[in-house]
Amino acid sequence: MIDGQSTKTKESGGPRGYDAGKKVMGRKRHAMVDTDGRALVLHAHPVGVQDRDGAPPLLRA
């Protein structure tokens, strides 16, 4: 299963983006997990990255 979550972050620590739909300034986590919920692959992006654009790197890993 693949999922993405937008999270608020502070200015330091890497690039941030803006999610106008959720009105969040921060980063987005994309995760691929197995059927038991254990993380297989994790990626972090600026929150402006669409879910459809965040999934391919998970599948290539």
Biopython code that builds the backbone (N, CA, C, O; Angstrom):
import numpy as np
from Bio.PDB.StructureBuilder import StructureBuilder

atoms = [
    (1, "MET", "N", (0.847, -1.152, 0.000)),
    (1, "MET", "CA", (0.000, 0.000, 0.000)),
    (1, "MET", "C", (0.903, 1.229, 0.000)),
    (1, "MET", "O", (1.965, 1.226, 0.623)),
    (2, "ILE", "N", (0.479, 2.278, -0.700)),
    (2, "ILE", "CA", (1.200, 3.546, -0.750)),
    (2, "ILE", "C", (0.294, 4.634, -0.200)),
    (2, "ILE", "O", (-0.894, 4.686, -0.519)),
    (3, "ASP", "N", (0.869, 5.516, 0.641)),
    (3, "ASP", "CA", (0.101, 6.602, 1.235)),
    (3, "ASP", "C", (0.975, 7.836, 1.323)),
    (3, "ASP", "O", (2.202, 7.735, 1.344)),
    (4, "GLY", "N", (0.345, 9.008, 1.374)),
    (4, "GLY", "CA", (1.062, 10.266, 1.545)),
    (4, "GLY", "C", (0.397, 11.108, 2.616)),
    (4, "GLY", "O", (-0.828, 11.116, 2.737)),
    (5, "GLN", "N", (1.212, 11.824, 3.403)),
    (5, "GLN", "CA", (0.697, 12.690, 4.465)),
    (5, "GLN", "C", (1.418, 14.020, 4.406)),
    (5, "GLN", "O", (2.638, 14.064, 4.246)),
    (6, "SER", "N", (0.671, 15.104, 4.534)),
    (6, "SER", "CA", (1.253, 16.440, 4.618)),
    (6, "SER", "C", (1.460, 16.788, 6.085)),
    (6, "SER", "O", (0.582, 16.547, 6.913)),
    (7, "THR", "N", (2.626, 17.358, 6.410)),
    (7, "THR", "CA", (2.922, 17.733, 7.788)),
    (7, "THR", "C", (3.511, 19.129, 7.841)),
    (7, "THR", "O", (4.275, 19.521, 6.959)),
    (8, "LYS", "N", (3.158, 19.878, 8.872)),
    (8, "LYS", "CA", (3.745, 21.196, 9.087)),
    (8, "LYS", "C", (5.171, 21.014, 9.590)),
    (8, "LYS", "O", (5.445, 20.124, 10.396)),
    (9, "THR", "N", (6.086, 21.871, 9.103)),
    (9, "THR", "CA", (7.469, 21.809, 9.564)),
    (9, "THR", "C", (8.005, 23.210, 9.805)),
    (9, "THR", "O", (7.411, 24.199, 9.375)),
    (10, "LYS", "N", (9.114, 23.279, 10.484)),
    (10, "LYS", "CA", (9.803, 24.547, 10.717)),
    (10, "LYS", "C", (10.623, 24.895, 9.479)),
    (10, "LYS", "O", (10.754, 24.072, 8.573)),
    (11, "GLU", "N", (11.171, 26.101, 9.433)),
    (11, "GLU", "CA", (11.932, 26.551, 8.273)),
    (11, "GLU", "C", (13.226, 25.774, 8.083)),
    (11, "GLU", "O", (13.625, 25.535, 6.944)),
    (12, "SER", "N", (13.890, 25.376, 9.155)),
    (12, "SER", "CA", (15.168, 24.690, 9.018)),
    (12, "SER", "C", (14.955, 23.216, 8.695)),
    (12, "SER", "O", (13.895, 22.658, 8.978)),
    (13, "GLY", "N", (15.964, 22.594, 8.103)),
    (13, "GLY", "CA", (15.904, 21.160, 7.896)),
    (13, "GLY", "C", (15.581, 20.710, 6.490)),
    (13, "GLY", "O", (15.417, 19.509, 6.276)),
    (14, "GLY", "N", (15.481, 21.592, 5.527)),
    (14, "GLY", "CA", (15.254, 21.169, 4.157)),
    (14, "GLY", "C", (14.143, 21.938, 3.480)),
    (14, "GLY", "O", (13.507, 22.801, 4.084)),
    (15, "PRO", "N", (13.916, 21.614, 2.211)),
    (15, "PRO", "CA", (12.918, 22.350, 1.431)),
    (15, "PRO", "C", (11.492, 22.101, 1.910)),
    (15, "PRO", "O", (11.139, 20.991, 2.308)),
    (16, "ARG", "N", (10.684, 23.152, 1.862)),
    (16, "ARG", "CA", (9.267, 23.052, 2.215)),
    (16, "ARG", "C", (8.448, 23.516, 1.021)),
    (16, "ARG", "O", (8.973, 24.155, 0.109)),
    (17, "GLY", "N", (7.195, 23.201, 1.029)),
    (17, "GLY", "CA", (6.268, 23.658, 0.005)),
    (17, "GLY", "C", (4.955, 24.046, 0.655)),
    (17, "GLY", "O", (4.828, 24.027, 1.879)),
    (18, "TYR", "N", (3.963, 24.403, -0.180)),
    (18, "TYR", "CA", (2.658, 24.815, 0.333)),
    (18, "TYR", "C", (1.575, 23.967, -0.298)),
    (18, "TYR", "O", (1.511, 23.852, -1.522)),
    (19, "ASP", "N", (0.730, 23.377, 0.516)),
    (19, "ASP", "CA", (-0.427, 22.603, 0.069)),
    (19, "ASP", "C", (-1.648, 23.495, 0.235)),
    (19, "ASP", "O", (-2.142, 23.678, 1.348)),
    (20, "ALA", "N", (-2.137, 24.053, -0.879)),
    (20, "ALA", "CA", (-3.259, 24.991, -0.815)),
    (20, "ALA", "C", (-4.544, 24.308, -0.353)),
    (20, "ALA", "O", (-5.369, 24.937, 0.310)),
    (21, "GLY", "N", (-4.725, 23.038, -0.690)),
    (21, "GLY", "CA", (-5.934, 22.324, -0.283)),
    (21, "GLY", "C", (-6.032, 22.156, 1.223)),
    (21, "GLY", "O", (-7.108, 22.313, 1.800)),
    (22, "LYS", "N", (-4.914, 21.838, 1.861)),
    (22, "LYS", "CA", (-4.905, 21.636, 3.313)),
    (22, "LYS", "C", (-4.395, 22.860, 4.061)),
    (22, "LYS", "O", (-4.405, 22.891, 5.291)),
    (23, "LYS", "N", (-3.946, 23.875, 3.311)),
    (23, "LYS", "CA", (-3.387, 25.101, 3.895)),
    (23, "LYS", "C", (-2.252, 24.775, 4.866)),
    (23, "LYS", "O", (-2.232, 25.237, 6.007)),
    (24, "VAL", "N", (-1.309, 23.963, 4.378)),
    (24, "VAL", "CA", (-0.168, 23.515, 5.175)),
    (24, "VAL", "C", (1.120, 23.933, 4.484)),
    (24, "VAL", "O", (1.272, 23.745, 3.277)),
    (25, "MET", "N", (2.052, 24.503, 5.251)),
    (25, "MET", "CA", (3.386, 24.812, 4.765)),
    (25, "MET", "C", (4.331, 23.806, 5.406)),
    (25, "MET", "O", (4.491, 23.802, 6.626)),
    (26, "GLY", "N", (4.963, 22.950, 4.598)),
    (26, "GLY", "CA", (5.836, 21.948, 5.193)),
    (26, "GLY", "C", (6.297, 20.909, 4.209)),
    (26, "GLY", "O", (6.670, 21.227, 3.079)),
    (27, "ARG", "N", (6.273, 19.651, 4.643)),
    (27, "ARG", "CA", (6.749, 18.535, 3.830)),
    (27, "ARG", "C", (5.671, 17.458, 3.749)),
    (27, "ARG", "O", (4.718, 17.435, 4.529)),
    (28, "LYS", "N", (5.859, 16.571, 2.780)),
    (28, "LYS", "CA", (4.936, 15.449, 2.604)),
    (28, "LYS", "C", (5.739, 14.162, 2.682)),
    (28, "LYS", "O", (6.812, 14.040, 2.091)),
    (29, "ARG", "N", (5.192, 13.200, 3.427)),
    (29, "ARG", "CA", (5.801, 11.876, 3.513)),
    (29, "ARG", "C", (5.034, 10.946, 2.592)),
    (29, "ARG", "O", (3.805, 10.900, 2.621)),
    (30, "HIS", "N", (5.769, 10.206, 1.777)),
    (30, "HIS", "CA", (5.174, 9.129, 0.997)),
    (30, "HIS", "C", (5.762, 7.831, 1.529)),
    (30, "HIS", "O", (6.976, 7.719, 1.698)),
    (31, "ALA", "N", (4.914, 6.863, 1.790)),
    (31, "ALA", "CA", (5.366, 5.603, 2.374)),
    (31, "ALA", "C", (4.748, 4.425, 1.643)),
    (31, "ALA", "O", (3.577, 4.456, 1.265)),
    (32, "MET", "N", (5.554, 3.378, 1.448)),
    (32, "MET", "CA", (5.049, 2.113, 0.939)),
    (32, "MET", "C", (5.211, 1.114, 2.077)),
    (32, "MET", "O", (6.306, 0.943, 2.613)),
    (33, "VAL", "N", (4.107, 0.451, 2.444)),
    (33, "VAL", "CA", (4.115, -0.490, 3.566)),
    (33, "VAL", "C", (3.626, -1.859, 3.111)),
    (33, "VAL", "O", (2.941, -1.981, 2.095)),
    (34, "ASP", "N", (3.989, -2.895, 3.883)),
    (34, "ASP", "CA", (3.488, -4.234, 3.576)),
    (34, "ASP", "C", (2.106, -4.416, 4.202)),
    (34, "ASP", "O", (1.563, -3.480, 4.789)),
    (35, "THR", "N", (1.543, -5.599, 4.081)),
    (35, "THR", "CA", (0.176, -5.832, 4.562)),
    (35, "THR", "C", (0.058, -5.773, 6.082)),
    (35, "THR", "O", (-1.047, -5.637, 6.608)),
    (36, "ASP", "N", (1.178, -5.872, 6.795)),
    (36, "ASP", "CA", (1.172, -5.750, 8.259)),
    (36, "ASP", "C", (1.432, -4.319, 8.711)),
    (36, "ASP", "O", (1.460, -4.050, 9.912)),
    (37, "GLY", "N", (1.625, -3.394, 7.768)),
    (37, "GLY", "CA", (1.856, -1.998, 8.109)),
    (37, "GLY", "C", (3.306, -1.628, 8.346)),
    (37, "GLY", "O", (3.593, -0.508, 8.770)),
    (38, "ARG", "N", (4.231, -2.547, 8.081)),
    (38, "ARG", "CA", (5.657, -2.247, 8.254)),
    (38, "ARG", "C", (6.163, -1.453, 7.058)),
    (38, "ARG", "O", (5.877, -1.788, 5.909)),
    (39, "ALA", "N", (6.920, -0.396, 7.342)),
    (39, "ALA", "CA", (7.432, 0.473, 6.283)),
    (39, "ALA", "C", (8.460, -0.263, 5.431)),
    (39, "ALA", "O", (9.399, -0.866, 5.952)),
    (40, "LEU", "N", (8.270, -0.206, 4.112)),
    (40, "LEU", "CA", (9.225, -0.778, 3.168)),
    (40, "LEU", "C", (10.095, 0.318, 2.566)),
    (40, "LEU", "O", (11.312, 0.163, 2.461)),
    (41, "VAL", "N", (9.472, 1.429, 2.171)),
    (41, "VAL", "CA", (10.185, 2.559, 1.565)),
    (41, "VAL", "C", (9.539, 3.843, 2.061)),
    (41, "VAL", "O", (8.313, 3.942, 2.109)),
    (42, "LEU", "N", (10.360, 4.835, 2.433)),
    (42, "LEU", "CA", (9.877, 6.146, 2.867)),
    (42, "LEU", "C", (10.592, 7.229, 2.073)),
    (42, "LEU", "O", (11.802, 7.149, 1.862)),
    (43, "HIS", "N", (9.854, 8.238, 1.634)),
    (43, "HIS", "CA", (10.426, 9.398, 0.951)),
    (43, "HIS", "C", (9.785, 10.649, 1.534)),
    (43, "HIS", "O", (8.611, 10.636, 1.903)),
    (44, "ALA", "N", (10.560, 11.732, 1.617)),
    (44, "ALA", "CA", (10.032, 13.027, 2.054)),
    (44, "ALA", "C", (10.241, 14.036, 0.934)),
    (44, "ALA", "O", (11.306, 14.076, 0.317)),
    (45, "HIS", "N", (9.217, 14.857, 0.672)),
    (45, "HIS", "CA", (9.236, 15.851, -0.395)),
    (45, "HIS", "C", (8.656, 17.148, 0.143)),
    (45, "HIS", "O", (7.999, 17.146, 1.184)),
    (46, "PRO", "N", (8.895, 18.278, -0.566)),
    (46, "PRO", "CA", (8.124, 19.481, -0.242)),
    (46, "PRO", "C", (6.640, 19.158, -0.410)),
    (46, "PRO", "O", (6.274, 18.374, -1.285)),
    (47, "VAL", "N", (5.798, 19.745, 0.407)),
    (47, "VAL", "CA", (4.379, 19.387, 0.438)),
    (47, "VAL", "C", (3.665, 19.663, -0.889)),
    (47, "VAL", "O", (2.585, 19.117, -1.117)),
    (48, "GLY", "N", (4.224, 20.479, -1.755)),
    (48, "GLY", "CA", (3.601, 20.778, -3.035)),
    (48, "GLY", "C", (3.651, 19.638, -4.043)),
    (48, "GLY", "O", (2.996, 19.716, -5.082)),
    (49, "VAL", "N", (4.413, 18.575, -3.765)),
    (49, "VAL", "CA", (4.514, 17.430, -4.671)),
    (49, "VAL", "C", (3.198, 16.658, -4.638)),
    (49, "VAL", "O", (2.725, 16.271, -3.570)),
    (50, "GLN", "N", (2.611, 16.436, -5.810)),
    (50, "GLN", "CA", (1.350, 15.696, -5.898)),
    (50, "GLN", "C", (1.570, 14.224, -5.557)),
    (50, "GLN", "O", (2.663, 13.697, -5.763)),
    (51, "ASP", "N", (0.544, 13.563, -5.040)),
    (51, "ASP", "CA", (0.650, 12.140, -4.707)),
    (51, "ASP", "C", (1.012, 11.312, -5.934)),
    (51, "ASP", "O", (1.785, 10.360, -5.830)),
    (52, "ARG", "N", (0.469, 11.658, -7.082)),
    (52, "ARG", "CA", (0.772, 10.893, -8.301)),
    (52, "ARG", "C", (2.241, 11.020, -8.686)),
    (52, "ARG", "O", (2.779, 10.133, -9.348)),
    (53, "ASP", "N", (2.907, 12.117, -8.280)),
    (53, "ASP", "CA", (4.326, 12.303, -8.571)),
    (53, "ASP", "C", (5.208, 11.713, -7.474)),
    (53, "ASP", "O", (6.391, 11.464, -7.711)),
    (54, "GLY", "N", (4.670, 11.488, -6.301)),
    (54, "GLY", "CA", (5.436, 10.918, -5.198)),
    (54, "GLY", "C", (5.489, 9.403, -5.225)),
    (54, "GLY", "O", (6.391, 8.815, -4.629)),
    (55, "ALA", "N", (4.550, 8.753, -5.898)),
    (55, "ALA", "CA", (4.496, 7.291, -5.913)),
    (55, "ALA", "C", (5.581, 6.635, -6.771)),
    (55, "ALA", "O", (6.161, 5.646, -6.324)),
    (56, "PRO", "N", (5.891, 7.127, -7.979)),
    (56, "PRO", "CA", (6.888, 6.438, -8.810)),
    (56, "PRO", "C", (8.248, 6.214, -8.142)),
    (56, "PRO", "O", (8.812, 5.132, -8.308)),
    (57, "PRO", "N", (8.816, 7.189, -7.386)),
    (57, "PRO", "CA", (10.093, 6.896, -6.726)),
    (57, "PRO", "C", (9.993, 5.740, -5.720)),
    (57, "PRO", "O", (10.962, 5.006, -5.527)),
    (58, "LEU", "N", (8.834, 5.577, -5.084)),
    (58, "LEU", "CA", (8.653, 4.459, -4.154)),
    (58, "LEU", "C", (8.676, 3.136, -4.901)),
    (58, "LEU", "O", (9.248, 2.157, -4.422)),
    (59, "LEU", "N", (8.062, 3.106, -6.060)),
    (59, "LEU", "CA", (7.989, 1.870, -6.838)),
    (59, "LEU", "C", (9.340, 1.501, -7.442)),
    (59, "LEU", "O", (9.621, 0.321, -7.651)),
    (60, "ARG", "N", (10.184, 2.506, -7.728)),
    (60, "ARG", "CA", (11.512, 2.238, -8.297)),
    (60, "ARG", "C", (12.508, 1.780, -7.239)),
    (60, "ARG", "O", (13.517, 1.156, -7.567)),
    (61, "ALA", "N", (12.233, 2.083, -5.975)),
    (61, "ALA", "CA", (13.201, 1.756, -4.899)),
    (61, "ALA", "C", (13.199, 0.276, -4.578)),
    (61, "ALA", "O", (13.945, -0.168, -3.706)),
]
sb = StructureBuilder()
sb.init_structure("model")
sb.init_model(0)
sb.init_chain("A")
sb.init_seg("    ")
for serial, (resi, resn, name, xyz) in enumerate(atoms, 1):
    if name == "N":
        sb.init_residue(resn, " ", resi, " ")
    sb.init_atom(name, np.array(xyz, "f"), 0.0, 1.0, " ", f" {name:<3s}", serial, name[0])
structure = sb.get_structure()
